Amino acid sequence: MSPESKIRVGTDSTLPEGSSGSTRPVRASDDPDYAANLKRATLASSIGSALEYYDFALYGLASALIFGELFFPAMGASAALMASFGTYAVGFLARPLGGLFFGALGDRLGRKAVLMITIAIMGGASTLIGVLPTGAQVGIWAPILLVALRLLQGFGAGAEQAGATTLMAEYSPTPRRGFFSALPFVGIMVGTLMASGVFAILGQIDRELLLAWVWRVPFLASVFLIAVAVFIRLRMQESPTFIKLEKQDQISESPFRELIGSSMPSVLRGIGLRMAENGGSYIFQTLGISYVTTVVGVSKSIGPLAIACGAAIGMLVIPFSGALSDRFGRMRVYRFGAALQLVLAVPSWWLLSLGNPYLVVATLAVSYGIGVNVMLGAQCAALPELFGNRHRYIGVAVARETSAILAGGIAPFVGALLLSLMNNSWVPLAIYVLVLSVITFATTFVTPETRGRDLGLAWDAMADPVHGPDAVAPSKDRVGA
């Protein structure tokens, strides 16, 4: 089988075969080289996702439970919590910059090279957090150093998930792209489960010992995940779509300019789709835990246990949701997830306010594990399918990371502020989730259905003629075809 025929697997469901000009359909699974590369890409993307969300979930949990005391000891409890969540939000401010920088590199140099760089930056920053001095030791320098490493962590993470999403969508066989693209995102749940499990265990340790040195261990453990991820990614092959672009000399010299010039409608829809998913995820993982711990008064180990249960549920929900999107369409499944989170918003926060540990675990597990992850499962293939092949990486990165600021990064900080201003009432928090859910629900009605789209096309889904009587594909001069 020729290299050219193998390249087509990422965008077509069959492979051409024969040397006489005739072809017969051959399933992608019949090509052992492709099957092996698909497994490597899935594993490499999953490990990266696990590391990213281990780091971010770890930081979020630490912000909610211990960073206030460690890095802002001179402040009162409420002010320290807000300052801690402020450093959490800072990481999200750096993510769009990382998305822009590494996203453009990913469209110019390839997906694999950038994924090697981002995993090293992100994991290295997380490891260094584990050796930081505290506020009691060096005063103001402690939070300054924490913010610097948080910025570096966010800068690296800004293109990590976008790269994994793009790589897997371009590798996956078209009829099952939703399912295969969702598999690496099980790594998100693995990372979240690891971080939550770690903090559930730390919650049982003597508080004085925890604050003395034990809190450092989970951050230092990031170095082992980095080593595994780098080893696996060294053996991974480049995306078939990018290889095809290289062979045809169609790589964009300015992906960002191309994105701004032709893809802002796609970027805006990607942001809208992410508001409920990303916002809901971080609201429940950080603000929800902080609320039940500091306001309601449940044990500090209950919140992490609830998120761990939600992550375990998500490990099943995400690939199942991705598979459903292959059958029923990306937007139908996405719309169902947004509607589910909308319906759960008020009851979930009311149940959390009751302070029953069993209800806390069940509520957070369902809201996060099902409500959020139904959307995530459909999103894995939907976002890459929105963009053309010459600027796909940067398109996914900009959409993901802009929404990460608007919905995810500031959510815990805004929530903590609302609690402070509204006398710890849960009602504003429920309204917050409602608003995010409505935005995403509405966005699904103005986003084209992308299931089965050819990822070898150079123009966005918004420009596909099948998505509207007035839609016209870009000219060859415009796409460089």
Disulfide bonds with the S-S distance in Angstrom:
none
